[in-house]
Amino acid sequence: MNKILEGFRHILKDMRVVIALLPAMIGLMPLVGGALVSAPMVVEGSDLLKLSPERRTFINYWFRHVWEYILPTYPALILAATLVGVPVRTLGWVNLPLTPVAILTGAMIGFWGISRLQQGEALSQKTSAWELLKNLFPLIFALVLVIGFKIELAYAFGLSILGMILFTESIQNVY
């Protein structure tokens, strides 16, 4: 996770965007205890911005939940669609404007009065993008398995972790 934070830091240059993006990524997967996964990343990223604990909590909570209006993996959307008597897909499309509004509102409230903090560039843009993609791959792979192939989240993470272990072992054996 620290490497993902560093990769985003080098590519996006604005720490406000980075600390909003990390919980939003975790929010793509409705996990029990998702805050425990994203909170340490927000804390580490927001140390440079000197944010209060309350503001860190707001940013973590708010941006982790911006997808609830549209993602069919959230039980609330499925329940609402069932209660209203419309397909989940239809309700997701109807709710679509709520996600960008939530993102903009969260940015306005969460980052009110906080100036943009630019990071010095230690890596080239190409190297940063490759490192970021490499570190994000297990998460992206798990998301594709869950959303694209309807595999249970626990199995998707298990396969992703197994792939990471095998890949790491094969790289170490080469060197």
C-alpha positions as CSV (number, residue, x, y, z in Angstrom):
1,M,0.0,0.0,0.0
2,N,2.9,2.4,0.7
3,K,4.2,1.8,-2.8
4,I,0.7,2.6,-4.2
5,L,0.7,5.8,-2.2
6,E,4.2,6.7,-3.5
7,G,3.2,5.9,-7.1
8,F,0.1,8.2,-6.9
9,R,2.1,10.8,-5.1
10,H,4.7,11.0,-8.0
11,I,2.1,10.9,-10.8
12,L,-0.7,13.1,-9.5
13,K,1.5,15.6,-7.7
14,D,-1.4,16.9,-5.5
15,M,-1.7,15.1,-2.1
16,R,-5.3,16.2,-1.7
17,V,-6.2,14.1,-4.8
18,V,-4.0,11.2,-3.6
19,I,-5.6,10.9,-0.2
20,A,-9.1,11.1,-1.7
21,L,-8.3,8.5,-4.4
22,L,-7.0,5.8,-2.1
23,P,-10.2,5.4,0.0
24,A,-12.2,5.7,-3.3
25,M,-10.3,2.7,-4.6
26,I,-10.9,0.7,-1.5
27,G,-14.6,1.7,-1.8
28,L,-14.8,-0.1,-5.1
29,M,-14.9,-3.3,-3.1
30,P,-17.5,-3.3,-0.3
31,L,-15.4,-4.8,2.5
32,V,-16.3,-5.2,6.1
33,G,-13.8,-3.1,7.9
34,G,-12.8,-1.2,4.7
35,A,-11.9,1.8,6.9
36,L,-9.1,-0.3,8.5
37,V,-7.6,-0.8,5.1
38,S,-7.9,2.8,3.8
39,A,-7.4,4.8,7.0
40,P,-3.6,4.1,7.4
41,M,-3.1,5.3,3.8
42,V,-5.1,8.5,4.4
43,V,-3.1,9.1,7.6
44,E,0.2,8.7,6.0
45,G,-0.7,10.8,3.0
46,S,-2.3,13.5,5.0
47,D,0.6,13.9,7.4
48,L,2.2,16.1,4.8
49,L,-0.9,18.3,4.7
50,K,-1.1,18.4,8.5
51,L,-4.8,17.6,8.6
52,S,-6.7,17.2,11.9
53,P,-7.9,13.7,12.8
54,E,-11.5,14.8,12.2
55,R,-10.8,15.9,8.7
56,R,-8.8,12.7,8.0
57,T,-11.8,10.6,9.2
58,F,-14.2,12.6,7.0
59,I,-12.0,12.2,3.9
60,N,-11.6,8.5,4.5
61,Y,-15.3,7.9,5.1
62,W,-16.7,10.1,2.4
63,F,-14.5,9.1,-0.5
64,R,-14.8,5.4,0.4
65,H,-18.5,5.6,0.0
66,V,-18.9,7.7,-3.2
67,W,-19.7,4.5,-5.2
68,E,-22.6,3.3,-3.2
69,Y,-25.1,5.0,-5.6
70,I,-24.0,3.1,-8.6
71,L,-22.1,-0.2,-7.9
72,P,-24.3,-3.3,-7.9
73,T,-21.9,-4.9,-5.3
74,Y,-23.4,-2.7,-2.6
75,P,-26.3,-4.3,-0.8
76,A,-28.1,-1.0,-0.3
77,L,-28.4,-0.5,-4.1
78,I,-29.8,-4.0,-4.5
79,L,-32.2,-3.6,-1.6
80,A,-33.4,-0.2,-2.9
81,A,-33.9,-1.5,-6.4
82,T,-35.9,-4.5,-5.0
83,L,-38.1,-2.2,-2.8
84,V,-38.8,0.2,-5.7
85,G,-39.3,-2.7,-8.1
86,V,-36.8,-1.7,-10.8
87,P,-33.7,-3.5,-12.1
88,V,-30.5,-2.8,-10.2
89,R,-28.9,-1.6,-13.4
90,T,-31.7,1.0,-14.0
91,L,-31.4,2.3,-10.4
92,G,-27.6,2.6,-10.9
93,W,-28.0,4.6,-14.1
94,V,-30.6,6.9,-12.4
95,N,-28.2,7.4,-9.5
96,L,-25.2,8.0,-11.7
97,P,-25.2,11.8,-11.2
98,L,-25.0,11.4,-7.5
99,T,-21.4,9.9,-7.6
100,P,-19.8,13.0,-9.3
101,V,-21.8,15.3,-7.0
102,A,-20.6,13.3,-4.0
103,I,-17.0,13.6,-5.2
104,L,-17.2,17.3,-5.8
105,T,-19.0,17.9,-2.5
106,G,-16.5,15.8,-0.6
107,A,-13.6,17.7,-2.2
108,M,-15.1,21.1,-1.4
109,I,-15.8,20.2,2.2
110,G,-12.9,17.9,2.9
111,F,-10.2,20.2,1.4
112,W,-11.6,23.6,2.2
113,G,-8.7,25.9,3.1
114,I,-6.0,23.3,2.4
115,S,-3.5,24.4,-0.3
116,R,-2.2,22.1,-2.9
117,L,1.0,20.4,-1.7
118,Q,3.3,19.4,-4.5
119,Q,5.8,16.6,-4.2
120,G,9.3,16.7,-5.6
121,E,9.8,14.3,-8.4
122,A,12.2,11.5,-7.4
123,L,11.3,9.1,-10.2
124,S,10.6,9.7,-13.9
125,Q,7.0,9.8,-15.0
126,K,7.4,6.5,-16.9
127,T,9.0,4.7,-14.0
128,S,6.3,6.0,-11.6
129,A,3.5,4.9,-13.8
130,W,5.0,1.4,-14.2
131,E,5.6,1.0,-10.5
132,L,2.1,2.2,-9.7
133,L,0.5,-0.2,-12.2
134,K,2.7,-3.1,-10.9
135,N,1.6,-2.4,-7.3
136,L,-2.1,-1.9,-8.2
137,F,-2.3,-5.0,-10.3
138,P,-3.4,-7.4,-7.5
139,L,-6.2,-5.0,-6.5
140,I,-7.3,-4.5,-10.1
141,F,-7.1,-8.3,-10.7
142,A,-9.3,-8.9,-7.7
143,L,-11.8,-6.2,-8.9
144,V,-12.0,-7.8,-12.4
145,L,-12.6,-11.2,-10.9
146,V,-15.4,-9.9,-8.6
147,I,-17.1,-7.5,-11.0
148,G,-16.4,-9.2,-14.4
149,F,-16.5,-12.9,-13.5
150,K,-18.8,-12.7,-10.4
151,I,-16.3,-14.6,-8.2
152,E,-16.7,-14.2,-4.5
153,L,-14.5,-11.5,-3.0
154,A,-12.7,-13.8,-0.6
155,Y,-11.8,-16.1,-3.5
156,A,-10.7,-13.2,-5.7
157,F,-8.4,-11.9,-3.0
158,G,-7.1,-15.4,-2.4
159,L,-6.3,-15.8,-6.1
160,S,-4.7,-12.4,-6.2
161,I,-2.5,-13.1,-3.2
162,L,-1.5,-16.4,-4.6
163,G,-0.6,-14.8,-7.9
164,M,1.5,-12.2,-6.0
165,I,3.3,-14.9,-4.1
166,L,4.0,-17.0,-7.2
167,F,5.1,-13.9,-9.2
168,T,7.4,-12.7,-6.3
169,E,8.9,-16.2,-6.0
170,S,9.6,-16.5,-9.7
171,I,11.3,-13.0,-9.8
172,Q,13.5,-13.9,-6.8
173,N,14.5,-17.2,-8.4
174,V,15.5,-15.4,-11.6
175,Y,17.8,-13.0,-9.7
